[in-house]
Amino acid sequence: MKVGLKRDVSLFALTVYGVGIILGAGIYALIGNAAGLTGNSVWLAFLIASIISSFTGLSYAELTSMFPKTAAEYLYVKKGFRSNLMAFLVGWIEIFADIIGASTVALGFAGYFHALFGTPILYTALGLIAALSVVNFWGITESARLNMLFSFIELFGLLVIVFIALPSIGSVNYLEMPAGATGVFSAAALIFFAFIGFEDMANISEETKQATRNVPKALLYSLLITTAVYIAVAIAAVSVVDWHQLATSKAPLALVASTALGQTAFTLMSVIALFATANTVLILLIVGSREIYGISRDGSLPKLLSKVHPSRRTPWVAIIATAAVAMLFALFERIQLVAGITDFGTFVVFLFVNSAVILLRYRMPKARRRFRLPVNIGRLPLIPLFGLFITLLLMLHLDALTVAYGLAVLMLGVPVYFALKKKFGVEFINRVK
């Protein structure tokens, strides 16, 4: 009897999972840069970024209600475009984005840990990846519980910022826009990165109870919750610290906490940042391993990578492979430029996912959709069309070197695809139904 993944993630657990990966560590850094562009109206930039994110988030919701499987984006593109090469390339860049993201954030965790305890950055990052990979192997139930704990600590830190700002609420003009609407929209494009992560929820669909119903709900709930938290934190931050100071601070939220409560609060925020970064690494390791597992099971990667441990019910070979590659990238230590592949890869995936929604409305019009996007002209859904357009606009904000690195990684997938096809005799396009 073939062993499958353990379906044990509830709607609540998946929503917390989504909140944890979206909140991540982005807000701790991005809010300062955004305030420099918007002034006190930074909250409005978060609202606009949320609306922008929701277009692609809703596309994911419809697709997950149709195909509740791991390697989600790979499957969506395969069904929509009917091209295994295209599907493989999307899965390939997504795997790279998640694994490099895990390495980058692990080094960020190690930086905070070094500041607090003086430990070596590289060894700390490698130790974190190894420890969280053990959790990943041990089981999705255990991983979800640890994610919940870390997410609540992470959320607590942001709510502390809101709480300490309560006496100062109303002290500034929250519609002040020193750079006008242009500044607000530029900040919204930057803040969009703070919402990235919702797409990773689709990749644990096979481990989610009643996935066709619960994954779309969790996607929408997590986006709504994080939007509310982000807006509250943005208002709180500019109420306590002048936006000029926020714009020049390397740790803007820690600055807010220390301004209100002193140095102890600064240390507290640094400790909370450890949990935020560790949580992001955990989720990226889980998602990366599930993507490898799903693509392997479908035949586009060696079958060895789709092995499931008989007692733990986790894809143990894919987990080991994910950990090994993440550690390899961490060895570079300074991989900020390579980390841009995460942003490029995410945008490539969003382009294909939104396109897949549109194509499937024509190619599979009668397929069951537990969640169906509103606002259509005939069969044409307008929301993914907006998602496509906005993603293309956001890609223009990436620098040329980042795009070059991303394209290089994407194109590297082409010879890998044909080499695997030749070596393992994998059947491709004829398997697409």
C-alpha positions in Angstrom: 0.0 0.0 0.0 1.4 3.4 -1.0 1.8 5.8 1.9 0.5 9.4 1.3 0.9 12.6 3.2 -0.9 13.0 6.5 -4.0 15.2 6.2 -4.1 16.9 9.6 -4.1 20.7 9.1 -7.3 22.4 10.1 -8.8 25.6 8.7 -7.6 27.5 11.9 -4.0 26.0 11.6 -3.8 26.8 8.0 -5.0 30.4 8.6 -2.3 30.8 11.3 0.2 29.3 8.9 -0.7 31.9 6.3 -0.6 34.8 8.8 2.8 33.6 10.0 4.4 33.5 6.5 2.8 36.8 5.4 3.8 38.7 8.5 7.3 37.1 8.4 10.1 39.6 8.9 9.2 42.0 6.1 7.2 44.5 8.2 10.2 45.0 10.5 12.3 46.5 7.7 9.9 47.7 5.0 7.9 50.1 7.1 10.8 52.5 7.5 11.5 52.7 3.8 7.8 53.0 3.0 7.4 55.9 5.5 10.2 57.8 3.7 8.0 57.7 0.6 4.6 58.4 2.1 5.1 60.3 5.3 2.2 59.7 7.8 0.0 58.2 5.1 2.0 55.0 5.2 -1.1 53.1 6.4 -2.7 53.9 3.0 0.2 52.3 1.1 -0.4 49.1 3.1 -4.1 49.2 2.2 -3.3 49.6 -1.5 -0.7 46.9 -1.4 -3.2 44.6 0.2 -5.7 45.2 -2.6 -3.0 44.6 -5.2 -2.1 41.3 -3.4 -5.7 40.2 -3.2 -6.0 40.0 -7.0 -3.5 37.1 -7.2 -4.6 35.8 -3.8 -8.1 35.3 -5.2 -6.7 33.6 -8.3 -5.0 31.1 -5.9 -8.3 30.6 -4.1 -10.1 29.5 -7.2 -7.3 27.2 -8.3 -6.9 25.6 -4.9 -10.6 24.8 -4.9 -10.1 22.9 -8.2 -6.7 21.3 -7.6 -5.9 20.8 -3.8 -2.5 19.3 -4.4 1.2 19.8 -3.5 3.4 21.5 -6.2 0.4 23.7 -6.7 1.8 26.2 -9.2 3.3 23.4 -11.3 -0.1 21.7 -11.5 -2.0 24.9 -12.3 0.3 25.7 -15.2 0.3 22.1 -16.4 -3.5 22.0 -16.5 -3.9 25.6 -17.9 -1.1 25.7 -20.5 -1.0 22.0 -21.3 2.8 22.2 -21.4 4.9 20.1 -19.1 8.1 22.1 -19.9 6.3 25.4 -18.9 5.0 23.7 -15.8 8.4 22.3 -14.9 10.0 25.8 -15.3 7.5 27.4 -13.0 8.0 24.7 -10.4 11.7 25.0 -10.8 11.9 28.7 -10.2 9.4 28.4 -7.3 11.6 25.8 -5.6 14.7 28.0 -6.0 12.8 31.0 -4.7 11.7 29.2 -1.6 15.0 27.5 -0.8 17.0 30.7 -1.4 14.5 32.6 0.7 15.0 30.1 3.5 18.8 30.5 3.3 18.5 34.3 3.3 16.1 34.5 6.2 18.2 32.0 8.2 21.1 34.3 7.8 18.9 37.2 9.0 18.0 35.1 12.1 21.7 34.4 12.7 22.4 38.1 12.5 19.8 38.9 15.3 21.1 35.9 17.3 24.7 37.2 16.9 23.7 40.7 18.1 22.1 39.2 21.2 24.5 36.3 22.1 27.7 36.8 19.9 27.4 33.4 18.2 29.0 32.8 14.7 26.5 33.8 12.0 27.2 31.0 9.5 27.0 28.1 12.1 23.9 29.6 13.6 22.1 29.7 10.2 23.2 26.2 9.4 22.0 25.0 12.8 18.6 26.6 12.4 18.1 25.0 8.9 19.1 21.6 10.3 16.9 21.9 13.4 13.8 23.1 11.5 14.3 20.4 8.9 14.1 17.8 11.7 10.8 19.4 12.7 9.7 19.3 9.1 10.5 15.6 8.9 8.9 14.8 12.2 5.4 15.6 11.0 3.0 18.2 9.6 1.1 18.2 12.9 4.3 19.1 14.9 5.3 21.7 12.3 1.9 23.3 12.4 2.0 23.5 16.2 5.5 25.1 16.2 4.3 27.5 13.4 1.3 28.5 15.6 3.6 29.2 18.6 6.0 31.3 16.5 3.2 33.1 14.7 1.5 34.1 18.0 4.8 35.4 19.4 5.3 37.3 16.1 1.8 38.7 16.2 2.3 39.6 19.9 5.3 41.8 19.0 3.3 43.7 16.5 0.4 44.2 18.9 2.9 45.5 21.5 3.7 48.3 19.0 0.0 49.1 18.6 -0.6 49.0 22.4 2.2 51.3 23.3 1.1 53.8 20.7 -2.5 54.1 21.9 -1.8 57.3 24.0 -0.3 58.9 20.9 -3.1 58.0 18.4 -4.4 61.1 16.7 -1.3 63.1 17.3 -0.4 63.5 13.6 -2.2 64.0 10.3 -2.6 60.5 8.9 -3.3 61.8 5.4 -0.1 63.8 5.1 1.6 62.9 1.7 4.9 64.8 1.3 5.4 63.1 -2.1 1.8 63.1 -3.1 -0.1 60.1 -4.5 3.1 59.1 -6.4 4.9 58.4 -3.2 2.0 56.4 -1.8 1.8 54.2 -4.9 5.6 53.7 -4.9 5.5 52.7 -1.3 2.6 50.3 -2.1 4.8 48.6 -4.7 7.5 48.2 -2.1 5.1 47.0 0.6 3.7 44.4 -1.8 6.7 42.2 -0.7 5.4 42.2 2.9 2.4 40.3 1.6 4.2 37.7 -0.4 3.8 34.3 1.2 0.1 33.7 0.9 0.9 31.6 -2.3 2.8 29.1 -0.2 -0.4 28.0 1.5 -1.5 26.2 -1.6 1.4 23.8 -1.4 0.2 22.0 1.8 -3.3 21.4 0.4 -2.8 17.6 0.5 -2.1 17.9 4.2 -5.2 20.1 4.9 -8.6 18.8 6.0 -11.4 19.5 3.4 -8.8 21.3 1.3 -11.1 22.4 -1.5 -13.1 24.4 1.0 -10.6 25.3 3.7 -7.6 26.4 1.6 -9.5 29.2 -0.3 -11.0 30.3 3.1 -7.6 30.4 4.8 -6.1 32.4 2.0 -8.7 35.1 2.3 -8.7 35.1 6.1 -5.0 35.4 6.3 -4.9 38.3 3.9 -7.6 40.1 5.8 -6.0 39.6 9.2 -2.5 40.6 8.1 -3.9 43.7 6.3 -5.6 44.8 9.6 -2.4 44.2 11.6 -0.2 46.0 9.1 -2.5 49.1 8.9 -2.7 49.2 12.8 1.1 49.0 13.1 1.7 51.6 10.4 -0.6 54.1 12.2 1.0 53.3 15.5 4.5 53.7 14.2 4.1 57.2 12.8 2.1 58.2 16.0 5.1 57.5 18.2 8.1 58.3 16.0 8.4 61.1 13.4 8.3 59.5 9.9 11.6 61.2 9.1 13.3 59.1 11.8 11.5 55.9 10.8 12.8 56.4 7.2 16.5 56.5 8.4 16.3 53.7 10.9 17.6 50.2 10.2 15.2 48.8 12.9 12.2 51.0 12.7 9.8 49.0 14.9 12.5 48.5 17.5 13.0 52.3 17.4 9.2 52.8 18.1 9.4 50.3 21.0 12.5 51.9 22.5 11.1 55.4 22.1 8.1 54.5 24.2 9.5 52.0 26.6 13.3 52.3 26.6 16.2 49.8 25.8 14.4 46.8 27.3 11.7 47.1 24.6 14.4 47.2 21.9 15.8 43.9 23.2 12.3 42.5 23.4 11.7 43.4 19.7 15.0 41.8 18.7 14.0 38.5 20.5 10.6 38.6 18.8 12.4 39.1 15.4 14.1 35.8 16.1 10.8 34.0 16.2 9.5 35.9 13.1 12.6 34.9 11.0 12.7 31.3 12.4 9.0 30.9 11.5 9.6 32.1 7.9 12.5 29.6 7.5 10.3 26.8 8.8 7.4 27.5 6.4 9.7 27.9 3.4 11.4 24.6 4.2 8.0 22.9 4.4 6.8 24.4 1.2 10.0 23.8 -0.7 10.0 20.1 0.2 6.3 19.7 -0.8 6.9 21.3 -4.1 9.8 18.9 -4.8 7.7 16.0 -3.6 4.7 16.9 -5.8 6.7 17.5 -9.0 8.6 14.2 -8.4 5.4 12.3 -7.9 4.1 13.6 -11.2 7.3 12.3 -12.9 9.1 15.5 -13.7 11.8 14.9 -11.1 13.4 11.6 -10.0 10.9 9.3 -8.2 13.2 9.0 -5.3 12.3 12.5 -4.2 8.6 11.5 -3.8 9.3 8.9 -1.1 7.1 9.3 2.0 8.3 8.0 5.4 5.9 5.2 6.4 5.5 6.3 10.1 6.0 10.1 9.9 4.0 10.5 6.7 6.3 13.2 5.4 8.3 13.4 2.2 11.6 12.6 3.9 13.9 12.5 0.8 12.6 15.8 -0.5 13.0 17.3 3.0 16.7 16.2 3.1 17.3 17.6 -0.4 15.6 20.9 0.6 17.8 21.2 3.7 21.0 20.4 1.9 20.5 23.0 -0.9 19.4 25.6 1.7 22.6 25.0 3.7 24.6 25.2 0.5 23.2 28.7 -0.4 23.7 29.8 3.3 27.5 29.1 2.9 27.7 32.1 0.6 26.6 34.2 3.6 26.3 37.4 1.5 23.6 36.4 -0.9 21.4 39.5 -1.1 21.8 39.8 -4.8 21.0 36.1 -5.4 18.1 36.5 -2.9 16.5 38.8 -5.6 15.7 35.5 -7.4 13.0 35.1 -4.7 11.3 38.3 -5.9 11.8 37.5 -9.6 10.6 33.9 -9.2 7.5 35.0 -7.3 6.5 37.4 -10.0 7.0 34.8 -12.7 4.9 32.4 -10.8 2.2 35.0 -10.3 2.1 35.8 -14.0 1.5 32.1 -14.8 -1.0 31.5 -12.0 -3.2 34.4 -13.1 -2.9 33.3 -16.7 -3.9 29.7 -15.7 -7.1 30.9 -14.1 -8.1 32.6 -17.4 -7.1 29.6 -19.6 -8.9 27.1 -17.4 -12.2 29.1 -17.6 -12.1 28.3 -21.4 -10.5 24.8 -21.3 -12.3 23.4 -18.3 -15.5 25.6 -18.1 -17.5 22.9 -16.4 -14.9 21.8 -13.8 -16.1 22.0 -10.2 -14.9 25.2 -8.5 -15.7 25.4 -4.8 -14.7 29.0 -4.9 -15.3 31.0 -8.1 -14.0 34.5 -8.8 -16.6 37.2 -9.1 -16.5 40.0 -11.8 -16.5 38.3 -15.2 -17.2 39.2 -18.8 -18.7 36.1 -20.2 -16.0 33.4 -19.4 -13.3 36.0 -18.9 -12.5 36.7 -15.2 -11.3 40.2 -14.7 -9.6 39.8 -11.3 -6.7 37.6 -12.7 -6.4 40.0 -15.6 -5.8 42.8 -13.1 -3.4 40.5 -11.3 -1.4 39.9 -14.5 -1.2 43.6 -15.3 -0.1 44.6 -11.8 2.5 41.8 -11.6 4.0 43.1 -14.8 4.1 46.6 -13.4 5.8 45.4 -10.2 8.4 43.5 -12.2 9.6 46.8 -13.6 10.7 47.8 -10.1 13.3 45.0 -10.0 16.8 46.0 -11.0 18.4 44.7 -14.1 20.9 42.5 -12.3 18.2 40.8 -10.3 16.2 40.1 -13.5 19.4 38.7 -15.2 20.0 36.3 -12.3 16.4 35.3 -12.3 16.3 34.6 -16.0 19.5 32.7 -15.8 18.1 30.4 -13.1 14.8 30.0 -15.1 16.7 29.1 -18.3 18.9 26.7 -16.4 15.8 24.7 -15.9 15.5 23.9 -19.7 18.5 21.7 -20.0 17.7 20.1 -16.6 14.3 19.3 -17.9 15.5 17.6 -21.0 18.3 15.8 -19.2 15.9 14.3 -16.7 13.5 13.4 -19.4 16.3 11.6 -21.3 17.8 9.9 -18.2 14.6 8.8 -16.5 12.3 8.4 -19.5 9.7 10.6 -17.9 6.4 10.9 -19.8 5.3 14.4 -20.1 2.6 16.1 -22.2 0.7 13.0 -22.9 -0.1 12.7 -19.2 -1.9 16.0 -19.1 -5.7 15.4 -19.2 
